[in-house]
Amino acid sequence: MKADLRDQAQGFGLLSDPTRLGILSLLAKGPKNITALCKALGLKPPTASHHLGLLRMGRLVVGTRQGKSVVYSTGFWQRHAG
């Protein structure tokens, strides 16, 4: 029970940042690469990478390599397929 509550608290903590909410909002509309995310949110790549890393660690976002770039998505469909 306590572990579940800790996981939920961590998830809410990840969602408490406006930048991460913006990233998730964009990714909810479809997969995007870091260039598209930076352009849409007015972020510098290191800032976007930092927030994407936190979202990946929280399993809210997944990255898929496509050639030389990585395309990010919410991962919802990968988790709920089947």
LINHU-V720112 format. One record per pair of residues at least 6 apart in sequence whose ideal C-beta (glycine too) atoms are under 7 Angstrom apart, sorted by the first residue. I is the first residue (numbers start at 1). J is the second residue. D is the distance in whole Angstrom. If there is no record, write none. Layout:
# LINHU-V720112
i & j & d
I & J & D
I & J & D
This chain:
# LINHU-V720112
i & j & d
10 & 58 & 6
11 & 58 & 6
14 & 20 & 6
14 & 54 & 6
14 & 55 & 6
14 & 58 & 5
14 & 60 & 6
15 & 21 & 6
19 & 41 & 7
19 & 43 & 7
19 & 51 & 5
20 & 51 & 5
20 & 54 & 7
20 & 55 & 6
22 & 41 & 5
23 & 37 & 6
23 & 41 & 7
23 & 51 & 6
23 & 52 & 7
23 & 55 & 7
24 & 60 & 7
24 & 74 & 7
26 & 32 & 6
26 & 37 & 6
26 & 40 & 6
27 & 61 & 6
27 & 72 & 6
27 & 73 & 6
27 & 74 & 5
28 & 74 & 6
31 & 71 & 5
31 & 72 & 6
31 & 73 & 4
32 & 71 & 7
32 & 72 & 6
33 & 69 & 5
33 & 70 & 7
33 & 71 & 5
34 & 45 & 6
34 & 48 & 5
34 & 49 & 7
34 & 70 & 7
37 & 43 & 7
37 & 48 & 5
38 & 44 & 7
38 & 45 & 6
38 & 48 & 5
52 & 61 & 6
52 & 72 & 6
55 & 61 & 4
56 & 62 & 7
56 & 63 & 6
59 & 75 & 7
60 & 74 & 7
60 & 75 & 7
61 & 72 & 5
61 & 74 & 6
61 & 75 & 6
62 & 73 & 6
62 & 75 & 4
62 & 78 & 6
63 & 70 & 4
63 & 72 & 5
64 & 70 & 7
64 & 71 & 5
